[in-house]
Structure formats: structure tokens, C-alpha cells
Amino acid sequence: MAALINVPKKAKNGDVIEIKTLTSHIMETGYRRTMSGSLVPRDIITSLTCRFEGEEIFRADLFPATAANPFISFFTVATKSGKYEFEWIGDNGFSETASASIAVE
């Protein structure tokens, strides 16, 4: 899997910032059938969690109707410099992580 993370490199204390994530994943719903009629097994990302300096600040639960390569964006307030850690969890033992840092003036 490949993930693109967009976190501002710098912000002022109190600024509202937008964090954007784009994840590469097929997101197979489990409802589609093959030419022979058997179900294609479900394979989706079930959650995205973002932590700032170890504290959870955002969580999204994803479901079969979520598009392939899900794009998720959210807002938070920049209060101090630190590191954002992202974790995607999914079916079949899927787990992926990424991180990005911000400097707050």
C-alpha cells in the first residue's frame, strides 16, 4: 500500500489546519461475484486513526461502500510542534502506518 499524507510543515499556534490522506487500496466489497458466480472475498480498510504525540485526535470507520483508494481529510488545531502518526487497519490482517511532523511557532 502507498499512502500520501499532506500536513502543513509550519503553522502558528491556534491555526486550524487541514490534514489530507490518500491511501492506495482496492477496497473489495465482498458483494461482487466472479464469472462462475462465487463471491469475491471482502478486502477493505476498516479504520483510519490519527494520533498526535500519542494522543488520538481523529478516527474514521470505513465500510464496504467506501471507494477504492480512499481520500480522507479532516481539520485540527495546531497547538505545538510534534508528530502525527497515521494507522490504517483492514481485513485479512492488513495494517499500515505513516507519519508527518509539524513545526508550530
N, C-alpha and C positions, 0 to 999 in steps of 0.2 A: 504494500500500500504506500501511496505517497500522499503527504499532507502539505498543503500550503497554509501558512499562518501569517496573518497581517496584524501586527501590533505596532503602534507608533513607537519609534525609537526614543522619543523625548515627549514630555508633557509637563505642564505646570500643575502644581498642587491644586486639586479641586476640579481640574478639567474633566469633562465627560469624554471618554474615548470609545471608539468603536473597535471591536476585535472581530476579525473575519477568519473563518476557517473553510477550506475546501478540501474534501477528502476523496481520494480515488478508491471506489469500491463498487462492485457490480450490483449489490442490493437485490438479490433474487428473492422474490416474494414468497415462494413456496406454493403459489396458486397456479402457476403455469404448467402446462403438460408438454411432454415430448411428442414426437410424431407417432410413437407407439401407444400413447395415452397415459403413460406413467407420470407422476408428479415430479417436477424438478425440485430437489430439496431446498428448503429455505436457507438463505445465507445473507443475513443483514447485519448492519451495525445497530446495536440496541441502545447504546447510550454514548454521549459525549460529556465528559466532566472537565471543567477548567478550575484549577487551583492557583491562587496567588500566594506565594511564600507558604505553601502547605495548607492554606485555608480555602475550602470550596467556595467559589464565587458564582459558578454557573453550572447547570446540569440540564441536558436535553435527553429525553427518552424518545427513541426513534422506532417506527413501526413499519410493516411491510409496504405501506403506501408511499413511503419516502423514496424520492427519486435516486437513481444511481448517482454516484459522485456528489454526495450531499454538501451543499453550501450552507453554513450556519454563521450568522453574525449576531452579536449582542453588544450591549453597552455597559460600561462600568465607570467608576470614578477613580481617577489616578490620585493616590494619596501618598505614595512613597515609591522609591526605586525598588525593583525586585524582579523576580522571575515568575512568569506564567507557565504552568505545566498543563498540558492537554492529554487526555486519555480517552481513547475510543475502545469500547468493548462490544463484542458481537457474538454471533452464533459460531459454533464449531471451534471454540477456544480462541477466537480472534481477539487480539489485544494489540494496540499500537499507541505509542506516545510521541510527543513532540514538545518543544519548549521555545519560549521567546522572552526576552528581557526588555525592560523599560527603565529609562532614567527620568526621575521626577525632580524638577527644580523647585 
